[in-house]
Structures are given as C-alpha cells and as structure tokens.
Amino acid sequence: MPHEIKNPVGLGFHSTPSGVLDRPKLAMYIGAMAATMGQIDNQLGHVFALMTIAELSADGSIISEGAVELGTAIESAPFKMRIDIVREALRLRVPEAVLSRFDELFRLARNSARERNDVVHKNWYLCEAFPHDLVAFEDKKWIRYTESDLIDRHHRAVNVRNQIHDFIIALTPYVRRRPS
C-alpha cells in the first residue's frame, strides 16, 4: 500500500521525462504491469475467437483461421466494450456458471487495468529522501510508492492472467466441433 509523506516541506521532489529510469527496479515493474495487461487483453481476444470462429478438430486441436483478423477488428474498442462483446459471444455458447466465472474474472481484469493505468500514466517524481522509491502527487498529497507496492500490483495482475488462462482451457468443451 502506498504511503503518504506526512511532512514533505523541504524534501525537493523533481520529475523528468525519463526520471523513472533512475529507479530501474521500479521501472521494471511498471513495464511488467503494462506487459501483463497486454497479455490479458490478448486473452480476451482468444476467448472471443474460441466462441466465434474456432473449431475443434477430430484430434482435439483447435483451428481458428482468421482469429488474428477478428481480434484486430475489436482491438480498437475500449476495454469495457470488448469485455461486453466477448461476454455476448460467450452467452450464446456456455452455461450460466461459466458466464458467471467470466464476469468474475473480467471484474478482476478491470481492476488490474485500473491499477495498470494508474501506474503507467502517473507523473512520477524522485526525492533523494527516498532513494529507492517513486513519488506521486495525488489528491493534494505526496504519496510514496515502494518496490513492494509495485510488486503487489504486478502479482495481482499476473494472478488474474493465470486465472484467465485456466478459464480459456476450461472453454474447450464449448468450442464448436469441426465436421469430420
């Protein structure tokens, strides 16, 4: 949990476009957060392809010709809208329990997306009083982020990504069978 800096007077905060690079460990977790959310985004497209154009062959392999093109078609839509589109595709193919699990997972994914946006788009400051941390000005307060704060956020996103991966595997029985 980020920490409020109670008495910031005289601490000397400064920000530069590449200032976060002066805290390489923290910069690494900011990048990892962005990459993990990219993976979750790709997983959403994978679920969509499974429910719309993919077919299960007789040997159990999944054939999804055109999946890349289809994923690209919805990629420009806002994240929430993509979730709604995929949910509708799922609703037509899966039982309510599976749909409920999707809703739960993508509620968690939206939370991770908010955390990612918060970290990636924040105006970070450095302060020599906190040589291993990043600082942000939020709601008229200086807030200090430690490595542990960013690791926790990243781990939550990875956990969501892993749960979605398991969900995708569990969707196999609902993929349309290719005629022999």
Buried (B, 14 or more C-beta within 10 A) or exposed (E): EBBEBEEBEEBEBEBEEEBBEEBEEBBEBBBBBBEBBEBBBEBBBBBBBBBBBBBBEEEEEBEBEEBEEBBEEBEEEEBEEBBEBBBEBBEEBBEEEBBEBBEEBBEBBBEBBEBBBBBEEBEBBBBEBBEEBBBBBEEEEBBBBBBEBBBBBBEBBBEBBEBBBEBBEEBEEBBBEEEE
